[in-house]
Amino acid sequence: MLRDHIEKILPLTDEEFSFVQTFFTTRKYKKHQYLIQEGDEVKNCYLVISGLLKLVYNDDNDKDHIVSFAMEDWWESDYYAFYTQSQATMSLTCIEDTEVYCFSFENYKKLCAALPKMERFFLQKSTFGFLAAQRRILSLLTSNAKERYEQLLKQHPSLLQRVPKSLLAKYLGVSRETLSRLV
Amino acid sequence: MLRDHIEKILPLTDEEFSFVQTFFTTRKYKKHQYLIQEGDEVKNCYLVISGLLKLVYNDDNDKDHIVSFAMEDWWESDYYAFYTQSQATMSLTCIEDTEVYCFSFENYKKLCAALPKMERFFLQKSTFGFLAAQRRILSLLTSNAKERYEQLLKQHPSLLQRVPKSLLAKYLGVSRETLSRLV
């Protein structure tokens, strides 16, 4: 899975892939388990092999907001904490039993130094992440909850089938009751 | 300015910088002038040398939303259209007389192929862009207009002094009247 995932962007020789692989470890988590808890030092980002994650921000009024979901083939972390090697301000937990590749910040730097062509892979991932984030900003600025629901349904129909409505409401920024009226 | 800007992230030899420089051109625009108009083919992204830009999305109800501002040392474009080489869905215009470096998508690809270490520079820029976008998403999800104004004031005090209140309202997603009550 890792090789396919990388080679969608960057072809690797067998030797290169064997080398790249040594920078990744796999780990299994159960439903409801935390990969990152608010306040943790964030050592890893994660590539989902199977399962489903939610990245949650708990605000000053103790209200949960879902920043993003991550399913198979998606990367996730508290990226600000990951890149700045600071404490997590968000939590990352399992909506389903989940298996991930773990990739540490230290390994990120080591791999880029040892095999600079991997920077092209991360550049493309980062660019697409930025474009998706900008699309979400536009959606929050210009659309109401019903329109945001419809956009999500269009972009990721399979995701919507797996996400409980209570969590979907926290992603769309509406109450569970409002969501019920919309869908 | 270009050399300082790049070398904040990536040291270059004199030869390397001379080479990099050939991929950039400069251009001056007057206040109110368009760098990108909705519907245009987006050939360039821009690095602001002096001046101030706004990136605007005009929604289905003909309402303007300001996606971002860009001042000295900031990059801007309709990035989705730039990276996918598709038509602009946003417009980029001058709030002040502005001078920019123009960097075409063609040159972006050529420069990365010819001098792969530049991918490290773009990777870091892209990563920071993603983190800023994610911060804005969180701010839109969790904060009201008054809090968003205060966050912006804290992050970019010099920007706020240069942006007319009518445009600031379109960035914060409130009416001009609501903004007047807040600030």
HADDOCK unambig.tbl for C-alpha pairs under 7 A between the chains (distance, minus, plus):
assign (segid A and resid 59 and name CA) (segid B and resid 142 and name CA) 6.70 0.50 0.50
assign (segid A and resid 67 and name CA) (segid B and resid 138 and name CA) 6.98 0.50 0.50
assign (segid A and resid 80 and name CA) (segid B and resid 131 and name CA) 6.13 0.50 0.50
assign (segid A and resid 119 and name CA) (segid B and resid 119 and name CA) 6.34 0.50 0.50
assign (segid A and resid 119 and name CA) (segid B and resid 120 and name CA) 6.37 0.50 0.50
assign (segid A and resid 120 and name CA) (segid B and resid 119 and name CA) 6.38 0.50 0.50
assign (segid A and resid 123 and name CA) (segid B and resid 123 and name CA) 4.71 0.50 0.50
assign (segid A and resid 126 and name CA) (segid B and resid 126 and name CA) 5.98 0.50 0.50
assign (segid A and resid 126 and name CA) (segid B and resid 127 and name CA) 5.84 0.50 0.50
assign (segid A and resid 127 and name CA) (segid B and resid 126 and name CA) 5.84 0.50 0.50
assign (segid A and resid 129 and name CA) (segid B and resid 130 and name CA) 6.50 0.50 0.50
assign (segid A and resid 130 and name CA) (segid B and resid 129 and name CA) 6.51 0.50 0.50
assign (segid A and resid 130 and name CA) (segid B and resid 130 and name CA) 4.41 0.50 0.50
assign (segid A and resid 130 and name CA) (segid B and resid 133 and name CA) 6.91 0.50 0.50
assign (segid A and resid 131 and name CA) (segid B and resid 80 and name CA) 6.14 0.50 0.50
assign (segid A and resid 133 and name CA) (segid B and resid 130 and name CA) 6.91 0.50 0.50
assign (segid A and resid 133 and name CA) (segid B and resid 133 and name CA) 5.86 0.50 0.50
assign (segid A and resid 133 and name CA) (segid B and resid 134 and name CA) 6.27 0.50 0.50
assign (segid A and resid 134 and name CA) (segid B and resid 133 and name CA) 6.28 0.50 0.50
assign (segid A and resid 137 and name CA) (segid B and resid 137 and name CA) 5.74 0.50 0.50
assign (segid A and resid 138 and name CA) (segid B and resid 67 and name CA) 6.98 0.50 0.50
assign (segid A and resid 141 and name CA) (segid B and resid 173 and name CA) 6.54 0.50 0.50
assign (segid A and resid 142 and name CA) (segid B and resid 59 and name CA) 6.70 0.50 0.50
assign (segid A and resid 173 and name CA) (segid B and resid 141 and name CA) 6.52 0.50 0.50
